[in-house]
Amino acid sequence: MEPVSLVVGAVLLAAGFVAGRIGRRRPPAGPPPLPTPVCGCGHTLSQHDTATNTCYAELRRDSYDKRGRWAGHTWVPCTCRQYVGPRPIDEVFVPRVLPPAE
């Protein structure tokens, strides 16, 4: 090989190394946030009753008058009935052995 191409390759290698060191992303300051379990309706697990599988959240829906004109918003209860978020695998396939705690 000719010496000019070796020098050009070495310069390109060094430039790439320097650009990679300068442009490297900094690691985040703290640990990543913990994921919150979310139902299929978009509400968190804390808004669901585990015994009856009902959601206590309310949704904002548009309401219309008799002539079909928009009349504002009304709050209606969420209609989801089952929590579908991350759940331990034994709760999915095995029924509870102990009675629910009261």
C-alpha positions in Angstrom: 0.0 0.0 0.0 1.1 3.5 -0.6 1.9 5.7 2.5 -0.5 8.4 1.6 -3.6 6.2 1.8 -2.3 4.8 5.2 -1.9 8.3 6.5 -5.4 9.3 5.3 -6.9 6.2 6.9 -5.1 6.9 10.2 -6.5 10.5 10.1 -10.0 9.3 9.4 -9.7 6.7 12.2 -8.5 9.4 14.7 -11.2 11.9 13.6 -13.9 9.2 14.1 -12.5 8.3 17.5 -12.4 11.9 18.7 -15.9 12.6 17.3 -17.3 9.6 19.1 -15.7 10.6 22.4 -17.0 14.2 22.2 -20.5 13.3 20.9 -21.2 10.5 23.4 -24.4 10.8 25.4 -24.1 11.3 29.1 -25.7 8.7 31.4 -28.9 9.8 33.3 -28.4 11.3 36.7 -30.5 8.8 38.6 -32.1 5.4 38.2 -34.9 5.1 35.6 -38.4 5.7 36.9 -40.4 2.6 37.8 -43.1 1.7 35.4 -46.6 2.1 36.7 -49.0 -0.7 35.9 -51.7 0.6 33.5 -55.0 -1.0 32.6 -56.2 -1.2 29.0 -58.3 1.9 29.6 -55.2 3.9 30.5 -55.9 4.2 34.3 -53.4 3.1 36.9 -53.9 0.0 39.1 -54.8 2.1 42.1 -58.1 3.1 40.5 -59.2 -0.6 40.0 -60.9 -2.8 42.6 -59.2 -6.2 42.5 -62.2 -8.1 44.0 -64.8 -6.9 41.5 -62.6 -5.9 38.6 -64.2 -2.5 38.3 -62.6 0.8 37.6 -63.3 3.8 39.8 -62.1 6.5 37.3 -64.3 8.8 35.4 -64.0 9.8 31.7 -64.9 13.1 30.1 -67.4 12.6 27.2 -69.0 15.2 24.9 -72.7 15.7 25.4 -75.2 16.9 22.8 -78.6 18.4 23.0 -81.8 17.1 21.3 -80.9 19.1 18.1 -77.5 17.5 17.9 -75.5 20.6 19.0 -72.5 20.2 21.3 -73.6 21.1 24.9 -70.4 20.6 26.8 -68.8 17.7 28.7 -70.2 15.2 31.1 -68.3 12.9 33.4 -69.2 9.2 33.1 -67.8 6.2 34.9 -65.1 4.2 33.1 -66.6 1.0 31.6 -63.6 -1.2 31.8 -64.1 -4.4 33.8 -60.7 -6.1 33.9 -57.2 -5.0 34.7 -55.0 -6.1 31.9 -51.6 -4.6 32.9 -48.5 -6.4 34.1 -49.5 -9.1 36.6 -47.6 -12.0 38.1 -48.0 -15.1 36.0 -49.3 -17.2 38.9 -52.3 -14.8 39.3 -53.2 -15.3 35.7 -53.2 -19.1 35.5 -53.7 -20.3 39.1 -56.8 -19.4 41.2 -56.3 -17.9 44.7 -55.7 -20.5 47.3 -56.5 -18.4 50.3 -59.7 -16.4 50.8 -59.4 -12.7 50.2 -58.2 -10.6 53.2 -60.9 -8.5 54.8 
